[in-house]
Amino acid sequence: MTARLLLCSDLDRTLLPNGPQPESPDARARFARFVSRPGVVLVYVTGRHRELVEQAIANYRLPRPDFVIGDVGTTIFEVTQNGWHLQQAWQAEIAPDWAGLEHADISALLAGNRLLRLQETAKQNIHKLSYYVPLDVDQVALLDDVRQCLVKHHVNASLVWSVDEPAGIGLLDVLPARANKLHAVEFLMQHCRFSYTNTVFAGDSGNDLAVLSSAIPAVLVANASAEVRAAAQQQAAALGNSSRLYLAVGGLLGMNGNYSAGVLEGVVHFMPPTRLWLDRQGTGQAE
Ligand SMILES: [Mg+2]
């Protein structure tokens, strides 16, 4: 019987070597061969919207995934030879959080707030409302205002605040509470009938922490910062999931554990028999 694996990976600075640390020369090619095996279902989990995911796949010559969890968990696409197919079942799963309201309705509710400036159309979708916010505002008071306005209309939203450092601007995402990476990965596990024994997640940064510290076996790539490493270990321990978190250190096939090398290292850690999939690559042995 073919061994099955649901491999869910973040893109930026996890699979994509777009951080300051070096990438092992063969890592991405090995990764591509590894996931081309029958039985592997490959999922990209990212804050990027569809066009930016397609751009990353092309620019970095990544393998075509089977699914993409995009827009910070607000969309799931199945990707086949015929194209990208938005998973309506996921839309139906997250829609109740917004009490049936959609992008246009919520943006109308918040239109009176002059600190919020809508981001470009490509960064918005039915269940994702994204704003630019000046960095010098009282963040706590602003989030409080937004939250109060939404609660009044029975909207259960998560407010995700981040900073675009190079541009010097704050970013605020208003999302259905259930639309996050962790819940989306769990949804796909159920949808594709995978369990904790044959699912692995890989990530590198703060927005991956909820999955890294969950019961889903997860690897933190070696290029992650010391702060994220400490936070992931602490949160996983607090939730009793320390054994489900692996920190890549390098060494697998002489690779450094950064980016895709770390992803492979994590899979081999949680599913040791898959080590053989890598050994057979070099010998040209067919299976
Ligand atoms: Mg990342």
Residues whose N, C-alpha, C, O or C-beta is under 5 A from the ligand:
A	BS01	MG	D10 L11 D12 R13 T14 D204 S205
